[in-house]
């Protein structure tokens, strides 16, 4: 009986094995249904990628390259064209110490075509003029959407005046700056004078990023040789004497949209370091700008006829305004920046030569200023027209700033200026949490008799004097300034007239923007 059962069991097992092999009922047991699809090997991907790139170059007419037209390369490590989102939150400002900027976010890999300036003949030895190589690399990149112009690290490229221009360039070009670009110091290169050195015009989605440096070598323009100095080189002195009086801006963007500048350093521009003119959608962050305190007219960032501009997490030290906001600007947001030394953050001067000027919707917040001439300032010339409105200065930490709060409708950069009755109107200016120390005067409101300042509001103003031997301390000054004190100020500012100007005649037809 026991043998019969064993035989029957063995027979049933044989039948089951036959059924499994014929109808695949055991696939699940062997793991076939649970096994994930395996990705192709990286070597296979590389082989496919090379074949694809090769064919695409031929389709674009780049299959046969001349010796002077290097083939573009596709680099998996080149940074992508970033739009520049908000950086990490800055720590709270501390008196006199400044912010510690967080490191910039790591660039994302790019899938675009890379044009290395070295492949186009650039030497990068700090002596040879590499202007033509940069022009050739740009001309090639201009034809390819989302391409990258690469300025490689550990090299110094001497470049003369150059325009990287559209409007026929493809969009979203990335200028990856990891090396150093040096300005030409030969007077003959500049001729009778140029307004800019490196210029990007009429482009969409242009971005400059990297860890590199733009060095304007402005010392050649600021310094004038001492005739009594026997050590002064005669050839060098002659070269300086030939430098034109018109000094160039180091880096300028004109007529462009969706512009990003991040990570780079701009030093020693002969005049303004970074300028945006007639641009829309600008993002500047994790930038460093530096020139000596006594370098003349070396604004950090200059804005004109531009809107939707964001500047944040940036260090600026220069010989003029850290940020200068001129006519035609609106929707400007500046936050989490260090300024100093320099002349502070200014709107204006506006209305020069009896012109009309309009600036609106400007926010400057979470800023640290150290030993600047001014803090937050609005300055207009006599005789102008137009309107400054919708301005907010908030959470400004000042340390040994000469005059932290200024509205000056009598601005004059000469010894005397002609008195004129008309002025650019100033209305709706909020000052919130302006705190720290001053060395001359806490607040200065000098407004026009014909067009008084209106709707000035002060909240949380706490400014204490610091005695500096070369300065004399003054009380707050107001003239034709109207508004509200929402909280008591330190020191008291009793000269601000509460309410609105008599007759409320703030705006004339010429003031409307």
PyMOL commands that set and color helices and strands:
alter all, ss='L'
color gray80, all
select helices_A, chain A and resi 2-23+27-30+42-59+117-120+131-141+187-190+219-222+234-242+352-354+502-504+509-511
alter helices_A, ss='H'
color red, helices_A
select strands_A, chain A and resi 73-74+113-116+125-129+148-151+156-159+162-165+174-177+180-183+196-201+207-209+213-215+249-254+257-262+265-267+274-277+280-285+288-290+301-304+307-317+323-325+329-339+345-350+356-370+374-380+385-408+425-446+453-459+462-465+477-479+481-485+497-498
alter strands_A, ss='S'
color yellow, strands_A
deselect
rebuild
show_as cartoon
